[in-house]
Amino acid sequence: VLFSSHHVDDVERVADEVGIMVHGRLVVYGSPDELRARIKRIRVVLQDGRLPSQVPKQTIQQKLQRREWLLTVRDFS
């Protein structure tokens, strides 16, 4: 059964395994506990509003709003 939702709480209640898709591509897969340990959201405030020349290769998704850069990364340490 495929269950699609942006509401993580709903997914955690009914799913044993979870996949995260970005632009129609499966980028990570595992149990909710595994994903909670492996996936992190990072908030960066840029002093000059410009992105660094290199984005971390573990980046799953990123969003820039003014000086705030939101990154979702896997296997972050």
Secondary structure, DSSP 4 states (H G I P E B T S, - for coil): -----S-HHHHHHH-SSEEEEETTEEEEEE-HHHHHHHEEEEEEE-SSS---SS--TTEEEEEEETTEEEEEEES--
